[in-house]
């Protein structure tokens, strides 16, 4: 699991849109889609329910949404700490 995959998933979950997530991350729609798909493949679970005009998180997606922000905050804190040495 890579941090950029988590960031992409969180933006999609928060905005409920791959397109909006891509705009917020300043990357292409396909970059966000690939990141989320590769995260799902790595974890072996579906995180997002995809359908016509329907967006939702699966149970696994809800669980990841609850825990991932803390992990990303910790990673940012570690990077800041190391940079400040």
Buried (B, 14 or more C-beta within 10 A) or exposed (E): EEEBBBBBBBBBBEBEBBEBBBBBBEBEBEBBBBBBBBBBEEEEBBBBEEEEEEBEBBEBBEEBBEEBEEEBEEEEEEEEEEEEE
